[in-house]
């Protein structure tokens, strides 16, 4: 087991995939090193040639052969290791059930700050939440009945169904998936390294917040 002499970057995080290559967690560097050197996970390293899988000993060898830049280095008394971005678990094949908190901000993030009636993008302070089915006729306040609406469209629709107001939704509202929620606070390098596994939008357009 490698003992880290210096703490790694506190903001560095590692995406963990189950053995079916599905995202199941995000961990810090110390937890990632524990999983790797106890043989419970391998490193998934991506470059121009595709994805390569490294067991712990192989990752040490690779780190020595291709020294990492200082910002991506983990130092031990004997060696300098490259910080992994993605780990692949060897045995775990389940996907944990994750609950996504329903909130105004998360609805805005789900809808990418886009009015679901006119399709225009607005600042958060220019948006409202709209009940697709009005509360007066039994509409609920949940993921499946709440959408983002600009002030103008919200006023136009008023207390009516969209079809009664001569309006239509850009897409039906639904609860977002956990793998997209993971993308809530990714740094740019995480967006690049994890995009394929999380199936998220291009860098700078990542929705959802947990």
N, C-alpha and C positions, 0 to 999 in steps of 0.2 A: 504494500500500500504506500503510495507516495504521500509524504507529509509536506504540506505547504508551509514554507517558511514565512512568506509574506501574504497578507490577505489579497485576494483577487479584486479586480474592479467591482465595487459594490453594486454597480448598475448593470453588470453583465448577467444575462439570463439565458437559459438553455431550454429549447423546446424538446419535450419528450414525446416520442411516438411509441405506440404499442407495436407488437410484432407484425401486425397487419398494416403498419405504416399510417396509422390514424393518430392524430394529435390527442394526447390525454392529459398533459400537464405542462407547466412552466416551472423550472426550478432554478435556484441560484447555482453559482459555480461550485461551491463546496459540496452540495448535494449531488451535482452532476458527476464530480470526481469520485464520490463515494459509489455511485451506481456503476461507473465505468470500471474502477479498480477492484470492485467486489465481483466483477464478472456478470453483473445483472443487465448491463447495457453495452452497446458498441457506439462508436462515433459515426455519424453520417456526415461525410465531408463532400461538399459539392464544388465542382469547378467546371471549366469549359468542356471536359470530357464526360461529365455526368456525375453520378453519385458513387462514392466509394465508402466501403464499410471498414472500420478499423477497430479491432479489439484493443484492450489497454496497452499491451506490449507493442503492438503495431503502431499505436498512436504516439507512444514514446519515441519509437524509431523514426516515425515521420516528422515529429517535432524537432528531432535532432538533425535530420537531413534537410528540412526546410524550416529554418528558424523563424518564429513568428515575429511580427513587429511588436514593439514594446506595449502597444495598447491592447494586444491580443495574447499577452504572455502571462503564464502562471509560473511563479518561481518556487522551486523546492531547494533544499540544501545542495542537491546534486545536479539537477537539470532544469531546463526551462521548457515548459510545455505550452503548446498552443491551446488556447481556450476553445472548446467545441461550441458549435452553434446548435447542433441537433443531436439527440441521442435516440437510439433504437433499442427498445427493451427486447430481451431475448425470449421471455416466456409469457408475459402478460398480453392477453389478446382482447380484453374488454375495453369498453369506452365508459368512463364514469358518467353518471347522470348529473348534469349541471343545470342549476336553475338560474335563469337570467332575470335580474330584478327589473320589474316594470316601473318606469319613471318617465317623466317628461323628457329629460335629457337623452335617455336611451331610445325613446321613440324618434326624436330628432336625428340621432345618430343612425338608427336603423334606416330611416328614410333619406339619409345623406343631406339633411337640411333642405330637402326639396319638397315644395308643395305638391301633394299628391293629386291635385286637381289641375293646376296650370302648368306644372312641370318646371317651374323656375326655382333657382337656388336662392336662399335668403340667409341673412344673419339670424342667429338664434333669437335675438330680441324682436325680430320682425315676424316671428312664427307663432302659431297657436296650435293647440290640439283640437281635433274635430272628431266628434262621435259620428261615424258613418251612419249608423242607425241611431237617431236621436234618443236621448234618455227618456223623453216623454212617452215613447212607444216601446220601451223595454230595452233600449240599447245599453250595453254594458261597457264599463271602463276597463278594457283589457287589450292585449296585443292584437286581437282579431277584429276589434271594432274602433280602434283609435288610429288616426293618421295625422301626419303633419300637414298643416294648411297655412297659407299666407293669410294676412288679415283681410285682404280683399276677397279672396275665395271663401274664407270662413264666414264673412258677412253676407256674401251672396247666397251661400247655401242655407244659412240660418238654421232653423229648426226643422229641416226637411231631409228626406232621403235624397241622395245625389240625383237620381232620375227625375224626382219631382222638381229639382232646381235646374234641370237640363245640363247636368254635369256628369262627368265620369271619372273614375279613379285611374291613376296611372298603373297601379297594380293592387291586388287584394292585400290587405294588411295581414301579417302573420308574425308569429313569434320567431325571432332570429335564432340561428343555430349557435351552439357553444363555440364551435371552431372559429366562427367569425367574431364572437365576443372576445376571444383570446387576443385579437388584434387591437384591442382598445387603446393601448398605450405603448405601442412598439416604437423603438428608435428606428432611424432610417436603415441601419445595417441589419436589424432584425426583420424589417419588412422585406428586404432583399433576400435574406437567408431563409426565411420561413414562408414566403409567399406561396410557393408551390404546394407546401404541405397544408397550409391553412385555407387555400383557395380563396384568397382575399383580393381586394381591388388593388390597382397599382399604388406604388408608394405615394403617400400624401392624400390618398382617398380611402383610408381605412375606417370603416364604420365600427359601431358598437362600443359600449363601455360597461364594465361589470360593476 
